[in-house]
Amino acid sequence: KAGVTQTPRYLIKTRGQQVTLSCSPISGHRSVSWYQQTPGQGLQFLFEYFSETQRNKGNFPGRFSGRQFSNSRSEMNVSTLELGDSALYLCASSKGGSGANVLTFGAGSRLTVL
Amino acid sequence: GNSVTQMEGPVTLSEEAFLTINCTYTATGYPSLFWYVQYPGEGLQLLLKATKADDKGSNKGFEATYRKETTSFHLEKGSVQVSDSAVYFCALSDISQGAGSYQLTFGKGTKLSVIP
């Protein structure tokens, strides 16, 4: 059974650019969550999607956005990149629904902003 | 709001030593508790979980008990191996009010190094 797949694994951008990260969940999983991991702030929740709808959002500026497609694949976008956006972005999927709070994480996309 | 506090590392142990990583939490509801492990260059892997008070989660020799009275979920292993070297994260999951969405709140992580 394939796990959660994130692409690209590594990318380098410059300030002011935008970036799109992709996540393919485990087959049958309908919920996709995104987390940002930095050495200073640790792991922070970005947002969660279920059946193409954003159900929950963390405390991040509007430059961070996401979406989910009908096949449950998800993308997140960061516009007008800042140096502080350099981080490991982790996607996680779960079955969704009540009681389905066990997340399976992907390997992450490491973004470096220069 | 919810929060998780875990002991700061790094922790260095000799092979076969006993491991304890302390974790305490603050939550308004009745969260589920988790330990995740992150190996270098990889994402997070679920190590064990407990969903209610007095539950004991266990996996690969690791165990942790959900203690509501002390709001703790300490991770223990009787005999660590070099392959256990990784970063360990304690986390709680609470359902977002009215949204049906689960959100994990993580501790800062504890880096464990096991030397032969």
Interface residues (C-beta under 8 A of the other chain):
Chain A: V4 Q6 S31 S33 Y35 G42 L43 F45 E48 F50 R55 N56 G58 L90 A92 S94 G96 G97 S98 A100 N101 V102 L103 T104 F105 G106 A107 G108
Chain B: S32 Y36 G41 E42 G43 L44 Q45 L46 K49 F89 A91 S93 I95 S96 A99 G100 S101 Y102 Q103 L104 T105 F106 G107 K108 G109
